[in-house]
Amino acid sequence: RRKVQELKEAGRRLVEERDALQSQLQDTRERQKREPEKNASEHSQMGELLAEVEKHRTRAEELRRTEQRLVQEKHSLQVALQEEQRRVAVLESRLDGGRRREEGAADWS
């Protein structure tokens, strides 16, 4: 009788273990079904982030090239300005020289 009782108890424990393992297996299967969706979502997000990074890198490179072009233009404009200022100084000097000659001629008359 005791043996029968022990066997029944062992059987009951085995059934509980089997049920627990089946439940774990079901949970694992459901989790595995969700994982591809999660992984696909994460992969998509990574792709979007990489695209965003590349967009900003491209924009930064465009801005760098624009800055270089503007720096070169600024230099060219500075050179042209200096040349014009030199010409103005030469012309003003001629003008002043002519005035002095006129004033000198007026003094003699």
N, CA, C and O atoms as a Tinker XYZ file with bonds, in Angstrom:
   436  protein
     1  N      0.803000   -1.205000    0.000000    73     2
     2  CA     0.000000    0.000000    0.000000    64     1     3
     3  C      0.845000    1.267000    0.000000    63     2     4     5
     4  O      0.574000    2.209000   -0.745000    81     3
     5  N      1.875000    1.276000    0.849000    73     3     6
     6  CA     2.759000    2.427000    0.887000    64     5     7
     7  C      3.452000    2.622000   -0.449000    63     6     8     9
     8  O      3.611000    3.754000   -0.907000    81     7
     9  N      3.860000    1.547000   -1.069000    73     7    10
    10  CA     4.511000    1.613000   -2.377000    64     9    11
    11  C      3.567000    2.234000   -3.401000    63    10    12    13
    12  O      3.990000    3.066000   -4.204000    81    11
    13  N      2.330000    1.852000   -3.383000    73    11    14
    14  CA     1.351000    2.396000   -4.326000    64    13    15
    15  C      1.218000    3.892000   -4.103000    63    14    16    17
    16  O      1.180000    4.673000   -5.054000    81    15
    17  N      1.148000    4.287000   -2.832000    73    15    18
    18  CA     1.034000    5.704000   -2.496000    64    17    19
    19  C      2.258000    6.462000   -2.987000    63    18    20    21
    20  O      2.131000    7.554000   -3.541000    81    19
    21  N      3.446000    5.891000   -2.789000    73    19    22
    22  CA     4.675000    6.548000   -3.242000    64    21    23
    23  C      4.695000    6.675000   -4.763000    63    22    24    25
    24  O      5.101000    7.704000   -5.304000    81    23
    25  N      4.251000    5.616000   -5.445000    73    23    26
    26  CA     4.212000    5.656000   -6.904000    64    25    27
    27  C      3.214000    6.698000   -7.399000    63    26    28    29
    28  O      3.486000    7.392000   -8.378000    81    27
    29  N      2.072000    6.816000   -6.742000    73    27    30
    30  CA     1.083000    7.822000   -7.123000    64    29    31
    31  C      1.671000    9.229000   -6.935000    63    30    32    33
    32  O      1.504000   10.107000   -7.781000    81    31
    33  N      2.366000    9.417000   -5.797000    73    31    34
    34  CA     2.975000   10.718000   -5.508000    64    33    35
    35  C      4.048000   11.053000   -6.543000    63    34    36    37
    36  O      4.123000   12.181000   -7.031000    81    35
    37  N      4.871000   10.069000   -6.869000    73    35    38
    38  CA     5.914000   10.283000   -7.870000    64    37    39
    39  C      5.281000   10.599000   -9.222000    63    38    40    41
    40  O      5.776000   11.461000   -9.949000    81    39
    41  N      4.205000    9.918000   -9.564000    73    39    42
    42  CA     3.489000   10.163000  -10.821000    64    41    43
    43  C      2.936000   11.581000  -10.860000    63    42    44    45
    44  O      3.020000   12.274000  -11.874000    81    43
    45  N      2.352000   12.006000   -9.700000    73    43    46
    46  CA     1.807000   13.359000   -9.623000    64    45    47
    47  C      2.909000   14.396000   -9.833000    63    46    48    49
    48  O      2.709000   15.378000  -10.547000    81    47
    49  N      4.087000   14.179000   -9.204000    73    47    50
    50  CA     5.212000   15.115000   -9.370000    64    49    51
    51  C      5.688000   15.135000  -10.821000    63    50    52    53
    52  O      6.003000   16.195000  -11.362000    81    51
    53  N      5.739000   13.976000  -11.438000    73    51    54
    54  CA     6.147000   13.912000  -12.845000    64    53    55
    55  C      5.169000   14.679000  -13.742000    63    54    56    57
    56  O      5.585000   15.380000  -14.664000    81    55
    57  N      3.887000   14.542000  -13.468000    73    55    58
    58  CA     2.877000   15.268000  -14.250000    64    57    59
    59  C      3.055000   16.772000  -14.050000    63    58    60    61
    60  O      2.957000   17.534000  -15.011000    81    59
    61  N      3.319000   17.214000  -12.804000    73    59    62
    62  CA     3.539000   18.644000  -12.535000    64    61    63
    63  C      4.778000   19.146000  -13.271000    63    62    64    65
    64  O      4.776000   20.227000  -13.860000    81    63
    65  N      5.856000   18.322000  -13.222000    73    63    66
    66  CA     7.082000   18.724000  -13.930000    64    65    67
    67  C      6.823000   18.816000  -15.429000    63    66    68    69
    68  O      7.266000   19.761000  -16.082000    81    67
    69  N      6.111000   17.839000  -15.971000    73    67    70
    70  CA     5.809000   17.843000  -17.400000    64    69    71
    71  C      5.007000   19.087000  -17.767000    63    70    72    73
    72  O      5.294000   19.743000  -18.768000    81    71
    73  N      3.996000   19.411000  -16.950000    73    71    74
    74  CA     3.186000   20.596000  -17.217000    64    73    75
    75  C      4.028000   21.875000  -17.162000    63    74    76    77
    76  O      3.867000   22.771000  -17.990000    81    75
    77  N      4.921000   21.947000  -16.179000    73    75    78
    78  CA     5.784000   23.120000  -16.053000    64    77    79
    79  C      6.708000   23.226000  -17.266000    63    78    80    81
    80  O      6.907000   24.312000  -17.810000    81    79
    81  N      7.272000   22.087000  -17.685000    73    79    82
    82  CA     8.154000   22.099000  -18.849000    64    81    83
    83  C      7.397000   22.465000  -20.123000    63    82    84    85
    84  O      7.921000   23.187000  -20.972000    81    83
    85  N      6.155000   21.964000  -20.259000    73    83    86
    86  CA     5.348000   22.321000  -21.424000    64    85    87
    87  C      5.041000   23.813000  -21.432000    63    86    88    89
    88  O      5.044000   24.450000  -22.485000    81    87
    89  N      4.778000   24.359000  -20.260000    73    87    90
    90  CA     4.503000   25.791000  -20.146000    64    89    91
    91  C      5.751000   26.593000  -20.526000    63    90    92    93
    92  O      5.665000   27.582000  -21.253000    81    91
    93  N      6.907000   26.154000  -20.026000    73    91    94
    94  CA     8.163000   26.833000  -20.381000    64    93    95
    95  C      8.421000   26.756000  -21.884000    63    94    96    97
    96  O      8.832000   27.733000  -22.510000    81    95
    97  N      8.170000   25.576000  -22.447000    73    95    98
    98  CA     8.372000   25.388000  -23.880000    64    97    99
    99  C      7.455000   26.315000  -24.677000    63    98   100   101
   100  O      7.884000   26.926000  -25.656000    81    99
   101  N      6.204000   26.416000  -24.260000    73    99   102
   102  CA     5.246000   27.302000  -24.935000    64   101   103
   103  C      5.709000   28.760000  -24.840000    63   102   104   105
   104  O      5.663000   29.496000  -25.826000    81   103
   105  N      6.158000   29.175000  -23.638000    73   103   106
   106  CA     6.665000   30.539000  -23.461000    64   105   107
   107  C      7.862000   30.800000  -24.370000    63   106   108   109
   108  O      7.971000   31.857000  -24.992000    81   107
   109  N      8.760000   29.812000  -24.435000    73   107   110
   110  CA     9.950000   29.959000  -25.272000    64   109   111
   111  C      9.563000   30.085000  -26.738000    63   110   112   113
   112  O     10.108000   30.922000  -27.457000    81   111
   113  N      8.631000   29.263000  -27.179000    73   111   114
   114  CA     8.182000   29.325000  -28.583000    64   113   115
   115  C      7.554000   30.689000  -28.900000    63   114   116   117
   116  O      7.814000   31.267000  -29.955000    81   115
   117  N      6.734000   31.190000  -27.986000    73   115   118
   118  CA     6.116000   32.505000  -28.211000    64   117   119
   119  C      7.165000   33.602000  -28.243000    63   118   120   121
   120  O      7.087000   34.523000  -29.056000    81   119
   121  N      8.145000   33.501000  -27.356000    73   119   122
   122  CA     9.212000   34.503000  -27.313000    64   121   123
   123  C     10.020000   34.458000  -28.621000    63   122   124   125
   124  O     10.383000   35.499000  -29.169000    81   123
   125  N     10.295000   33.246000  -29.111000    73   123   126
   126  CA    11.045000   33.106000  -30.357000    64   125   127
   127  C     10.255000   33.673000  -31.538000    63   126   128   129
   128  O     10.836000   34.216000  -32.477000    81   127
   129  N      8.943000   33.544000  -31.485000    73   127   130
   130  CA     8.118000   34.124000  -32.559000    64   129   131
   131  C      8.206000   35.646000  -32.536000    63   130   132   133
   132  O      8.208000   36.292000  -33.584000    81   131
   133  N      8.279000   36.217000  -31.329000    73   131   134
   134  CA     8.352000   37.679000  -31.202000    64   133   135
   135  C      9.750000   38.206000  -31.519000    63   134   136   137
   136  O      9.885000   39.335000  -31.991000    81   135
   137  N     10.781000   37.420000  -31.272000    73   135   138
   138  CA    12.163000   37.862000  -31.481000    64   137   139
   139  C     12.419000   38.348000  -32.909000    63   138   140   141
   140  O     13.005000   39.417000  -33.081000    81   139
   141  N     12.002000   37.607000  -33.938000    73   139   142
   142  CA    12.267000   38.115000  -35.288000    64   141   143
   143  C     11.639000   39.497000  -35.516000    63   142   144   145
   144  O     12.233000   40.355000  -36.170000    81   143
   145  N     10.435000   39.702000  -34.971000    73   143   146
   146  CA     9.790000   41.006000  -35.115000    64   145   147
   147  C     10.625000   42.065000  -34.403000    63   146   148   149
   148  O     10.852000   43.151000  -34.936000    81   147
   149  N     11.079000   41.737000  -33.195000    73   147   150
   150  CA    11.897000   42.679000  -32.424000    64   149   151
   151  C     13.208000   42.939000  -33.157000    63   150   152   153
   152  O     13.634000   44.087000  -33.288000    81   151
   153  N     13.848000   41.866000  -33.637000    73   151   154
   154  CA    15.110000   42.016000  -34.348000    64   153   155
   155  C     14.918000   42.818000  -35.633000    63   154   156   157
   156  O     15.746000   43.662000  -35.974000    81   155
   157  N     13.830000   42.551000  -36.338000    73   155   158
   158  CA    13.558000   43.287000  -37.578000    64   157   159
   159  C     13.337000   44.761000  -37.266000    63   158   160   161
   160  O     13.795000   45.636000  -38.000000    81   159
   161  N     12.634000   45.025000  -36.174000    73   159   162
   162  CA    12.387000   46.411000  -35.775000    64   161   163
   163  C     13.691000   47.101000  -35.409000    63   162   164   165
   164  O     13.939000   48.232000  -35.827000    81   163
   165  N     14.521000   46.424000  -34.633000    73   163   166
   166  CA    15.818000   46.996000  -34.248000    64   165   167
   167  C     16.688000   47.205000  -35.479000    63   166   168   169
   168  O     17.374000   48.221000  -35.595000    81   167
   169  N     16.660000   46.239000  -36.402000    73   167   170
   170  CA    17.455000   46.345000  -37.630000    64   169   171
   171  C     16.977000   47.534000  -38.459000    63   170   172   173
   172  O     17.783000   48.280000  -39.016000    81   171
   173  N     15.680000   47.697000  -38.533000    73   171   174
   174  CA    15.109000   48.821000  -39.270000    64   173   175
   175  C     15.526000   50.141000  -38.633000    63   174   176   177
   176  O     15.898000   51.084000  -39.331000    81   175
   177  N     15.464000   50.205000  -37.301000    73   175   178
   178  CA    15.868000   51.420000  -36.590000    64   177   179
   179  C     17.349000   51.718000  -36.822000    63   178   180   181
   180  O     17.734000   52.874000  -36.997000    81   179
   181  N     18.171000   50.679000  -36.822000    73   179   182
   182  CA    19.605000   50.874000  -37.069000    64   181   183
   183  C     19.813000   51.395000  -38.485000    63   182   184   185
   184  O     20.627000   52.291000  -38.706000    81   183
   185  N     19.085000   50.842000  -39.434000    73   183   186
   186  CA    19.192000   51.312000  -40.814000    64   185   187
   187  C     18.792000   52.768000  -40.940000    63   186   188   189
   188  O     19.433000   53.542000  -41.652000    81   187
   189  N     17.721000   53.138000  -40.240000    73   187   190
   190  CA    17.270000   54.533000  -40.274000    64   189   191
   191  C     18.321000   55.444000  -39.647000    63   190   192   193
   192  O     18.595000   56.527000  -40.163000    81   191
   193  N     18.912000   55.001000  -38.526000    73   191   194
   194  CA    19.952000   55.808000  -37.879000    64   193   195
   195  C     21.173000   55.953000  -38.780000    63   194   196   197
   196  O     21.748000   57.037000  -38.882000    81   195
   197  N     21.567000   54.865000  -39.430000    73   195   198
   198  CA    22.713000   54.937000  -40.338000    64   197   199
   199  C     22.425000   55.883000  -41.500000    63   198   200   201
   200  O     23.298000   56.644000  -41.916000    81   199
   201  N     21.209000   55.835000  -42.019000    73   199   202
   202  CA    20.834000   56.748000  -43.106000    64   201   203
   203  C     20.880000   58.190000  -42.619000    63   202   204   205
   204  O     21.334000   59.081000  -43.337000    81   203
   205  N     20.410000   58.415000  -41.406000    73   203   206
   206  CA    20.427000   59.768000  -40.824000    64   205   207
   207  C     21.861000   60.260000  -40.648000    63   206   208   209
   208  O     22.176000   61.408000  -40.961000    81   207
   209  N     22.727000   59.379000  -40.144000    73   207   210
   210  CA    24.136000   59.734000  -39.965000    64   209   211
   211  C     24.760000   60.080000  -41.318000    63   210   212   213
   212  O     25.474000   61.076000  -41.438000    81   211
   213  N     24.492000   59.265000  -42.326000    73   211   214
   214  CA    25.063000   59.507000  -43.652000    64   213   215
   215  C     24.551000   60.825000  -44.236000    63   214   216   217
   216  O     25.301000   61.560000  -44.879000    81   215
   217  N     23.271000   61.117000  -44.006000    73   215   218
   218  CA    22.704000   62.380000  -44.483000    64   217   219
   219  C     23.432000   63.561000  -43.852000    63   218   220   221
   220  O     23.760000   64.531000  -44.535000    81   219
   221  N     23.683000   63.475000  -42.548000    73   219   222
   222  CA    24.355000   64.573000  -41.854000    64   221   223
   223  C     25.832000   64.671000  -42.255000    63   222   224   225
   224  O     26.387000   65.766000  -42.343000    81   223
   225  N     26.457000   63.524000  -42.495000    73   223   226
   226  CA    27.851000   63.552000  -42.968000    64   225   227
   227  C     27.919000   64.248000  -44.328000    63   226   228   229
   228  O     28.799000   65.075000  -44.568000    81   227
   229  N     27.000000   63.912000  -45.196000    73   227   230
   230  CA    26.958000   64.521000  -46.529000    64   229   231
   231  C     26.747000   66.017000  -46.408000    63   230   232   233
   232  O     27.421000   66.799000  -47.080000    81   231
   233  N     25.823000   66.418000  -45.562000    73   231   234
   234  CA    25.551000   67.846000  -45.366000    64   233   235
   235  C     26.783000   68.556000  -44.797000    63   234   236   237
   236  O     27.113000   69.664000  -45.221000    81   235
   237  N     27.457000   67.925000  -43.845000    73   235   238
   238  CA    28.663000   68.515000  -43.262000    64   237   239
   239  C     29.737000   68.682000  -44.337000    63   238   240   241
   240  O     30.427000   69.701000  -44.368000    81   239
   241  N     29.882000   67.701000  -45.209000    73   239   242
   242  CA    30.873000   67.786000  -46.281000    64   241   243
   243  C     30.509000   68.917000  -47.255000    63   242   244   245
   244  O     31.385000   69.659000  -47.699000    81   243
   245  N     29.227000   69.046000  -47.583000    73   243   246
   246  CA    28.797000   70.146000  -48.453000    64   245   247
   247  C     29.119000   71.490000  -47.806000    63   246   248   249
   248  O     29.607000   72.404000  -48.472000    81   247
   249  N     28.847000   71.607000  -46.521000    73   247   250
   250  CA    29.121000   72.862000  -45.820000    64   249   251
   251  C     30.622000   73.151000  -45.766000    63   250   252   253
   252  O     31.041000   74.303000  -45.878000    81   251
   253  N     31.421000   72.111000  -45.596000    73   251   254
   254  CA    32.875000   72.290000  -45.565000    64   253   255
   255  C     33.365000   72.799000  -46.916000    63   254   256   257
   256  O     34.192000   73.710000  -46.972000    81   255
   257  N     32.857000   72.213000  -48.013000    73   255   258
   258  CA    33.250000   72.668000  -49.352000    64   257   259
   259  C     32.789000   74.105000  -49.596000    63   258   260   261
   260  O     33.520000   74.905000  -50.179000    81   259
   261  N     31.584000   74.427000  -49.151000    73   259   262
   262  CA    31.078000   75.793000  -49.298000    64   261   263
   263  C     31.956000   76.761000  -48.521000    63   262   264   265
   264  O     32.290000   77.839000  -49.012000    81   263
   265  N     32.327000   76.372000  -47.307000    73   263   266
   266  CA    33.188000   77.228000  -46.494000    64   265   267
   267  C     34.526000   77.463000  -47.195000    63   266   268   269
   268  O     35.019000   78.591000  -47.225000    81   267
   269  N     35.113000   76.410000  -47.756000    73   267   270
   270  CA    36.391000   76.554000  -48.462000    64   269   271
   271  C     36.236000   77.514000  -49.648000    63   270   272   273
   272  O     37.088000   78.373000  -49.877000    81   271
   273  N     35.151000   77.356000  -50.391000    73   271   274
   274  CA    34.912000   78.225000  -51.541000    64   273   275
   275  C     34.767000   79.669000  -51.092000    63   274   276   277
   276  O     35.317000   80.576000  -51.717000    81   275
   277  N     34.027000   79.886000  -50.010000    73   275   278
   278  CA    33.831000   81.245000  -49.509000    64   277   279
   279  C     35.128000   81.854000  -48.989000    63   278   280   281
   280  O     35.370000   83.050000  -49.154000    81   279
   281  N     35.959000   81.031000  -48.363000    73   279   282
   282  CA    37.255000   81.526000  -47.886000    64   281   283
   283  C     38.104000   81.962000  -49.085000    63   282   284   285
   284  O     38.767000   82.998000  -49.034000    81   283
   285  N     38.082000   81.167000  -50.168000    73   283   286
   286  CA    38.839000   81.523000  -51.366000    64   285   287
   287  C     38.288000   82.810000  -51.992000    63   286   288   289
   288  O     39.049000   83.680000  -52.413000    81   287
   289  N     36.953000   82.918000  -52.047000    73   287   290
   290  CA    36.336000   84.135000  -52.587000    64   289   291
   291  C     36.707000   85.339000  -51.733000    63   290   292   293
   292  O     36.999000   86.411000  -52.262000    81   291
   293  N     36.697000   85.168000  -50.424000    73   291   294
   294  CA    37.050000   86.265000  -49.521000    64   293   295
   295  C     38.477000   86.730000  -49.800000    63   294   296   297
   296  O     38.751000   87.928000  -49.865000    81   295
   297  N     39.371000   85.774000  -49.962000    73   295   298
   298  CA    40.763000   86.125000  -50.246000    64   297   299
   299  C     40.851000   86.897000  -51.573000    63   298   300   301
   300  O     41.536000   87.916000  -51.662000    81   299
   301  N     40.156000   86.403000  -52.592000    73   299   302
   302  CA    40.174000   87.083000  -53.891000    64   301   303
   303  C     39.620000   88.490000  -53.768000    63   302   304   305
   304  O     40.159000   89.424000  -54.362000    81   303
   305  N     38.552000   88.651000  -53.002000    73   303   306
   306  CA    37.961000   89.978000  -52.817000    64   305   307
   307  C     38.903000   90.900000  -52.042000    63   306   308   309
   308  O     38.981000   92.095000  -52.328000    81   307
   309  N     39.616000   90.345000  -51.065000    73   307   310
   310  CA    40.575000   91.157000  -50.308000    64   309   311
   311  C     41.703000   91.639000  -51.229000    63   310   312   313
   312  O     42.125000   92.793000  -51.146000    81   311
   313  N     42.184000   90.758000  -52.098000    73   311   314
   314  CA    43.238000   91.133000  -53.048000    64   313   315
   315  C     42.717000   92.218000  -53.987000    63   314   316   317
   316  O     43.413000   93.199000  -54.246000    81   315
   317  N     41.493000   92.048000  -54.498000    73   315   318
   318  CA    40.912000   93.043000  -55.400000    64   317   319
   319  C     40.712000   94.370000  -54.678000    63   318   320   321
   320  O     40.959000   95.431000  -55.252000    81   319
   321  N     40.268000   94.320000  -53.422000    73   319   322
   322  CA    40.078000   95.544000  -52.642000    64   321   323
   323  C     41.402000   96.271000  -52.447000    63   322   324   325
   324  O     41.477000   97.490000  -52.606000    81   323
   325  N     42.439000   95.525000  -52.105000    73   323   326
   326  CA    43.759000   96.147000  -51.918000    64   325   327
   327  C     44.236000   96.799000  -53.213000    63   326   328   329
   328  O     44.802000   97.892000  -53.187000    81   327
   329  N     44.011000   96.137000  -54.335000    73   327   330
   330  CA    44.406000   96.697000  -55.631000    64   329   331
   331  C     43.643000   97.989000  -55.920000    63   330   332   333
   332  O     44.225000   98.973000  -56.376000    81   331
   333  N     42.339000   97.976000  -55.650000    73   331   334
   334  CA    41.542000   99.190000  -55.873000    64   333   335
   335  C     41.980000  100.310000  -54.944000    63   334   336   337
   336  O     42.049000  101.468000  -55.356000    81   335
   337  N     42.278000   99.974000  -53.690000    73   335   338
   338  CA    42.741000  100.997000  -52.751000    64   337   339
   339  C     44.079000  101.578000  -53.212000    63   338   340   341
   340  O     44.323000  102.774000  -53.053000    81   339
   341  N     44.938000  100.743000  -53.778000    73   339   342
   342  CA    46.217000  101.225000  -54.302000    64   341   343
   343  C     45.982000  102.186000  -55.473000    63   342   344   345
   344  O     46.615000  103.238000  -55.564000    81   343
   345  N     45.067000  101.808000  -56.359000    73   343   346
   346  CA    44.752000  102.679000  -57.501000    64   345   347
   347  C     44.189000  104.020000  -57.036000    63   346   348   349
   348  O     44.550000  105.072000  -57.564000    81   347
   349  N     43.294000  103.969000  -56.033000    73   347   350
   350  CA    42.717000  105.207000  -55.497000    64   349   351
   351  C     43.826000  106.083000  -54.926000    63   350   352   353
   352  O     43.844000  107.293000  -55.152000    81   351
   353  N     44.748000  105.476000  -54.191000    73   351   354
   354  CA    45.841000  106.243000  -53.593000    64   353   355
   355  C     46.697000  106.889000  -54.685000    63   354   356   357
   356  O     47.090000  108.047000  -54.552000    81   355
   357  N     46.991000  106.153000  -55.764000    73   355   358
   358  CA    47.786000  106.707000  -56.869000    64   357   359
   359  C     47.042000  107.872000  -57.508000    63   358   360   361
   360  O     47.632000  108.922000  -57.762000    81   359
   361  N     45.747000  107.692000  -57.770000    73   359   362
   362  CA    44.960000  108.754000  -58.409000    64   361   363
   363  C     44.838000  109.975000  -57.499000    63   362   364   365
   364  O     44.927000  111.112000  -57.961000    81   363
   365  N     44.633000  109.731000  -56.196000    73   363   366
   366  CA    44.554000  110.865000  -55.265000    64   365   367
   367  C     45.885000  111.604000  -55.214000    63   366   368   369
   368  O     45.912000  112.831000  -55.114000    81   367
   369  N     46.968000  110.876000  -55.281000    73   367   370
   370  CA    48.283000  111.495000  -55.271000    64   369   371
   371  C     48.461000  112.373000  -56.509000    63   370   372   373
   372  O     48.960000  113.493000  -56.404000    81   371
   373  N     48.055000  111.875000  -57.684000    73   371   374
   374  CA    48.122000  112.672000  -58.910000    64   373   375
   375  C     47.259000  113.930000  -58.788000    63   374   376   377
   376  O     47.653000  115.031000  -59.171000    81   375
   377  N     46.049000  113.709000  -58.229000    73   375   378
   378  CA    45.125000  114.831000  -58.073000    64   377   379
   379  C     45.732000  115.894000  -57.162000    63   378   380   381
   380  O     45.684000  117.084000  -57.471000    81   379
   381  N     46.299000  115.463000  -56.044000    73   379   382
   382  CA    46.938000  116.413000  -55.121000    64   381   383
   383  C     48.104000  117.130000  -55.796000    63   382   384   385
   384  O     48.273000  118.336000  -55.615000    81   383
   385  N     48.906000  116.411000  -56.567000    73   383   386
   386  CA    50.030000  117.014000  -57.278000    64   385   387
   387  C     49.551000  118.065000  -58.263000    63   386   388   389
   388  O     50.168000  119.123000  -58.388000    81   387
   389  N     48.469000  117.792000  -58.958000    73   387   390
   390  CA    47.905000  118.749000  -59.922000    64   389   391
   391  C     47.393000  119.984000  -59.220000    63   390   392   393
   392  O     47.569000  121.096000  -59.718000    81   391
   393  N     46.760000  119.813000  -58.071000    73   391   394
   394  CA    46.250000  120.963000  -57.313000    64   393   395
   395  C     47.405000  121.857000  -56.862000    63   394   396   397
   396  O     47.342000  123.083000  -56.948000    81   395
   397  N     48.462000  121.200000  -56.378000    73   395   398
   398  CA    49.607000  121.984000  -55.909000    64   397   399
   399  C     50.230000  122.786000  -57.046000    63   398   400   401
   400  O     50.631000  123.935000  -56.861000    81   399
   401  N     50.306000  122.168000  -58.228000    73   399   402
   402  CA    50.855000  122.895000  -59.373000    64   401   403
   403  C     49.987000  124.092000  -59.740000    63   402   404   405
   404  O     50.469000  125.175000  -60.072000    81   403
   405  N     48.662000  123.837000  -59.662000    73   403   406
   406  CA    47.739000  124.936000  -59.976000    64   405   407
   407  C     47.892000  126.048000  -58.938000    63   406   408   409
   408  O     47.907000  127.228000  -59.287000    81   407
   409  N     48.004000  125.673000  -57.669000    73   407   410
   410  CA    48.165000  126.681000  -56.617000    64   409   411
   411  C     49.509000  127.396000  -56.783000    63   410   412   413
   412  O     49.591000  128.606000  -56.575000    81   411
   413  N     50.536000  126.680000  -57.145000    73   411   414
   414  CA    51.846000  127.289000  -57.355000    64   413   415
   415  C     51.812000  128.262000  -58.541000    63   414   416   417
   416  O     52.405000  129.339000  -58.484000    81   415
   417  N     51.123000  127.879000  -59.595000    73   415   418
   418  CA    51.008000  128.747000  -60.776000    64   417   419
   419  C     50.200000  129.972000  -60.408000    63   418   420   421
   420  O     50.492000  131.069000  -60.882000    81   419
   421  N     49.174000  129.804000  -59.560000    73   419   422
   422  CA    48.353000  130.944000  -59.160000    64   421   423
   423  C     49.170000  131.911000  -58.310000    63   422   424   425
   424  O     49.003000  133.127000  -58.404000    81   423
   425  N     50.072000  131.348000  -57.464000    73   423   426
   426  CA    50.913000  132.203000  -56.630000    64   425   427
   427  C     51.861000  133.039000  -57.478000    63   426   428   429
   428  O     52.163000  134.176000  -57.118000    81   427
   429  N     52.330000  132.505000  -58.582000    73   427   430
   430  CA    53.277000  133.221000  -59.434000    64   429   431
   431  C     52.624000  134.310000  -60.245000    63   430   432   433
   432  O     53.272000  135.252000  -60.701000    81   431
   433  N     51.295000  134.158000  -60.418000    73   431   434
   434  CA    50.680000  135.168000  -61.281000    64   433   435
   435  C     50.218000  136.371000  -60.546000    63   434   436
   436  O     49.682000  137.298000  -61.153000    81   435
